[in-house]
Amino acid sequence: MSTPLPVVLAGARGHGRWHVENIRRLEREGLVRLAGICELTPLTEDELGGELPEQSADFGALLESTGARIAVICTPIPTHTDLALTAARKGVHILLEKPPAPSYAEYRRMADGVAEAGVACQIGFQSLGSHALPAIRELIAQGAIGELAGLGGAGAWVRDEAYFRRAPWAGKRRMNGADVIDGALTNPLAHAVATALALGGSTRAEDVTAIETELLRANAIESDDTSCVRVTTAQGHPVTVAATLCAERADEPYVLVHGSSGRITFWYKQDRVLLQRAAHGPQEYEYGRTDLLENLVAHLTTGAGLLVTPDGTGAFMKVVEAIRQAPDPAPLPGTAWHRIPGENRRVVPGIDGLVAAAADTLSLYSELGAPWALPPARRKEVSTR
């Protein structure tokens, strides 16, 4: 059996706790070893729930002292590029949490630097490790739903006001002069965008030809919490994704694949697929999933192909860039939302149905007649050519 690969985790609090548990799982399987944690404030044994590895606030020095082979980077979005390049220059392979960068220029700087260093880099879109993706692509290729007409994504989530205070960068578009772009479509529901693009075969930057955005907010934040985007692709089918963090009821996010004679619904967090087509009864499937850190280890030890390369997230980053370039999200009028006092959260009545209708019809909120939707003058369309 091969020696476990030493891993350094940058960012072990917040979402980083999930990475701690995942690294431990792979430790039990003998694949990796948690060699170090990079945090500005060191973790205690109680926080980690066990014996502490080496800790340092100096990421580069920690990579050297631990002999790390892999760096897992789960830090604030504006820090991703510099930390990834620090690891790459030291020959350390990378699992970089999504979104990979807050702008297309920063993404390009990261991807080019990683490629030049010759290290492997996996981007942390866990949904793209689902075995449902190749199965759905095969159904499309077989003509199970006729000609591919377009893809929709829907994410109706519930987040309280404290969510936007969980970190200094939360709910920000910029901080201290640097881009953050922490919006509904670019961070919490980024998987809906990336998964819809991937199922349509539009993953690279050059696959995107134009992007329309409608960005709004009910909460007292800079970024969007209720938004939609429509991507025109070189492949000829539109990708429309609608999202909100102000839903009346939390629902499982999904991607809808529209065909000329049927449709496929993919609940990407559950790896669950529903096939509906003419002259057939509905068919439901459940799939497994390959963990992205496990896939990176397999890439380094057995030559397995990486599931989510930087180039494979170029189309997603074009969407991030369009959202970055769009006018700041418009505040929804006070008549368009209300607070649920016991839950300390803001709700936009009717948004659950609008999110579903956008994915169903590939329409933007303004086209669905939402009374608070942006007038055409406030909508932003960006050509990427």
HUPE-V797523 format. One record per pair of residues at least 12 apart in sequence whose C-alpha atoms are under 6 Angstrom apart, sorted by the first residue. I is the first residue (numbers start at 1). GAP is how many residues later the second one is. If there is no record, write none. Layout:
BEGIN
i: {I | I}
gap: {GAP | GAP}
END
This chain:
BEGIN
i: {4 | 4 | 4 | 4 | 5 | 5 | 6 | 6 | 6 | 6 | 6 | 7 | 7 | 7 | 7 | 7 | 7 | 8 | 8 | 8 | 8 | 9 | 9 | 9 | 10 | 10 | 10 | 10 | 11 | 11 | 11 | 16 | 35 | 35 | 36 | 36 | 36 | 37 | 38 | 38 | 38 | 38 | 39 | 40 | 69 | 70 | 70 | 70 | 71 | 72 | 72 | 73 | 73 | 74 | 78 | 81 | 88 | 88 | 93 | 93 | 94 | 95 | 95 | 95 | 96 | 96 | 97 | 97 | 98 | 102 | 102 | 102 | 103 | 104 | 104 | 111 | 122 | 122 | 123 | 127 | 129 | 129 | 130 | 131 | 131 | 131 | 132 | 145 | 145 | 145 | 145 | 145 | 146 | 146 | 146 | 147 | 147 | 148 | 149 | 149 | 149 | 150 | 150 | 150 | 150 | 151 | 151 | 151 | 151 | 152 | 152 | 152 | 152 | 152 | 152 | 152 | 153 | 153 | 153 | 153 | 153 | 154 | 154 | 154 | 154 | 154 | 154 | 154 | 154 | 155 | 155 | 156 | 156 | 156 | 156 | 156 | 156 | 157 | 157 | 157 | 157 | 158 | 158 | 158 | 158 | 159 | 160 | 160 | 161 | 171 | 171 | 171 | 172 | 172 | 173 | 173 | 183 | 183 | 184 | 184 | 194 | 196 | 203 | 203 | 203 | 204 | 204 | 204 | 204 | 205 | 205 | 207 | 207 | 208 | 208 | 209 | 209 | 209 | 209 | 209 | 210 | 210 | 210 | 210 | 210 | 211 | 211 | 211 | 211 | 212 | 212 | 212 | 212 | 213 | 213 | 213 | 214 | 214 | 214 | 215 | 215 | 216 | 216 | 216 | 217 | 217 | 218 | 224 | 225 | 225 | 226 | 226 | 227 | 227 | 228 | 228 | 229 | 240 | 242 | 246 | 246 | 246 | 247 | 247 | 248 | 254 | 254 | 254 | 261 | 261 | 262 | 262 | 263 | 271 | 271 | 272 | 272 | 273 | 326 | 336}
gap: {26 | 27 | 28 | 29 | 27 | 28 | 26 | 27 | 29 | 62 | 63 | 26 | 27 | 28 | 61 | 63 | 64 | 27 | 28 | 29 | 63 | 28 | 62 | 63 | 27 | 28 | 63 | 64 | 28 | 63 | 64 | 58 | 18 | 31 | 17 | 18 | 19 | 18 | 17 | 18 | 19 | 21 | 18 | 17 | 23 | 22 | 23 | 24 | 23 | 22 | 23 | 23 | 24 | 23 | 102 | 29 | 26 | 29 | 26 | 27 | 27 | 26 | 27 | 28 | 27 | 28 | 26 | 27 | 26 | 77 | 78 | 79 | 218 | 213 | 217 | 199 | 186 | 187 | 185 | 141 | 160 | 161 | 159 | 156 | 157 | 158 | 155 | 114 | 116 | 117 | 118 | 132 | 113 | 114 | 115 | 112 | 113 | 111 | 88 | 109 | 110 | 87 | 88 | 89 | 108 | 88 | 105 | 106 | 107 | 87 | 88 | 89 | 103 | 104 | 207 | 210 | 39 | 88 | 101 | 102 | 206 | 87 | 88 | 89 | 99 | 100 | 201 | 202 | 205 | 88 | 98 | 87 | 88 | 91 | 94 | 95 | 196 | 87 | 88 | 90 | 93 | 87 | 88 | 89 | 92 | 86 | 184 | 185 | 184 | 50 | 51 | 52 | 50 | 51 | 49 | 50 | 40 | 41 | 40 | 41 | 122 | 59 | 109 | 110 | 112 | 107 | 108 | 110 | 111 | 109 | 110 | 26 | 27 | 25 | 26 | 23 | 24 | 174 | 175 | 176 | 21 | 22 | 172 | 173 | 174 | 19 | 20 | 170 | 171 | 17 | 18 | 168 | 169 | 15 | 16 | 167 | 13 | 14 | 165 | 12 | 114 | 113 | 114 | 115 | 114 | 115 | 114 | 105 | 19 | 20 | 17 | 18 | 15 | 16 | 13 | 14 | 12 | 122 | 113 | 100 | 101 | 102 | 100 | 105 | 99 | 12 | 13 | 14 | 16 | 17 | 14 | 15 | 13 | 15 | 16 | 13 | 14 | 12 | 54 | 12}
END
